Amino acid sequence: MTGQTIDESTIFETPLLELDLGLESNASVYAKAEWFNLYEASHGGGSIKSRIAKGMIDGAEERGDLDPGVTVIEPTSGNTGSEVARLATARGYDVEIVMPDNAAGGKIEAVRDAGAEIHFVDADLGYDAVIERCEEIIAADPEMYYRPNQYKNPDNPGTHERTTAREIYEATDGEVTHFLAGAGTGGTITGTGRGLTDLTDGNVEIVGFEPEEPLHAIDGLKYLRTGDHYHPETYDESILDRKLYVSTGDAYDCARALRERYATDSIQIADAGQHDKETIQEHLRVDDQFVVGTSAAAGAAAVAALDEAGDLADDDVVVFMLCDRGDKYADIPLWEGYL
């Protein structure tokens, strides 16, 4: 199967935006707009998961784990699935994606557009059931499938350690004091945290965040606080200096506040990465609105929580991730009344 033609050179070196979150302190807040990975003017871009999709597929091919004729399969809540599908089908592999049946419509559409087959799992069974279903499919014909396995693959955090950390460090001139990211696979916070800790000689606070409630609507993040839940091997909590818990309501409120804040004001580009500023400005908004995905919303809420606790000083430099753009979530409560 041959998928869409894509330009893999547009992965990495994403823009860094300076955002006003209405904080009490005068801390500088920056966010990386990750939908500029795999940016294409014809249909937009990818997400933060474009990074690890490339890292995992490159690693598998280099090790000889992924041979021609093998089908790539991956369980996902959406973004990893679409990005694995786009890259793998473009390289000529068949792809099957296992995902909950309540995944955001934009994510389902992206997987289908890539030409992958989808196996839906009843969302009421919980996300662990998605992983179990994928394992059942592989067990029925082990020689047919290769699973990148974002939850165990060291190329997941390793990609962030090599790329995301360096980009943040260089774009802030080495002045970053706080880095925040959520735990889905844990790859972003683990890998970027390790990289920034090394680059700053430990002079950065690594803050992870997870959903506050078991039944949450923050796509891309996993509830791990209590209970018997699958804990990704790619999530190394020892790298964290602090962990926060974010409610769906707070996340959504922060995202909508960002939308209102930039309804008319321009969004400041602190570092353009590999893109020109005109292209960035054209692709920052959807229907003239600045809307971000649910995990990005949780990141904004986590920064606000740090500030409210009095843990940010006026000279601090805070960076969090805008994992994807909000148009993938037009059919869920976050943006269904806006897009």
C-alpha positions, 0 to 999 in steps of 0.5 A: 500500500502506498500512502500520501506523499509526505516530506519528512524533512518538515519533521522537527525544528518546530516554531516556538511561540510566546504566549500570554496566559494571564499569569500573576507573575511576569514569567515568560511562557513559550510553547512549541507548535507541534502541528508544524511537524509534517507541515503541508500547505494543502492539508495542514500538518501533523503533531508532536507524534510525528517526531516519534513516528519517524524515530521509531520507524527509522530505528526499526528499519535501521535494526532490520526489525521492519521488513518489506511486506510486514504490516505495521500495527499500533494501538493509539488514542489517535495522534500516534496512529495517524502519524505512524500511518502517514509515514509507514504507508508513504514508505510502502507498508500496510498499516493497521491502527487500533483505537477507541471508538470515541476518538476525535473525528479529526484523528480518525479521518487522518488515519483513514486519509493515510490509507490505514485500516482501523480496528475500533474498540469500545471506549467504555472498556477503557484504554487498556482494552485498546492495547489488549486488542492490538496484542490479540491481533498480533498473536493471531499471526505474529509473522505478519505484524511489526508493532513500533510500540510507543509504550516500550520503544526507547526510540520514543523518548530517545527522539525527544532527547535528541531533538525536542530538548535541543530545540527548546534549549537553543530557541530560549538561548539556554535560559529555560527554567521550567519544562512541562509536558503531560504523560501519555506514553511519557516519552515527551516528558522523559526524553525532553526532560533528560535532554534539558537536564543534561544541556542545562547541567540540571538547572531546569525544573521538569514538571509532568502532569496527568489527568486528575480524574479516571474519567477525563476528556484530555485526549492523549493523556493517561490516568495513572494516579490510582488503580491497576492501569498499564504504566508505559515503560517509556515513562520514567518518573525519576526525571520529574522534579514535580508532578501536577494533576489537571482536571478536564474543566481547567484544561478546557477553560485555559484553552478557551481563554487562549482563544479569547486572548488571541481573538484579535491580537497577533501571536508572537513567534519567538523562534521560527524553527525551520519555517518562515514567519509568514507561513507560521502565521497563516497556519496558527489559526483555524477559522481565524481562531487560535485553538489547540488540542486537549493535551496542549490545553492541559499544559496551559492549565499546568503552567497556570497552576504553577503560577497560582501556587507562587512557584514562578518568579518574574525572571523564569522562562517556562516552556510547554508543548502545543501537541496538536491543533484544535481542528482535530477536536471539532466534534468534542465538547472542547471546540464543538461549539466553536468550529 
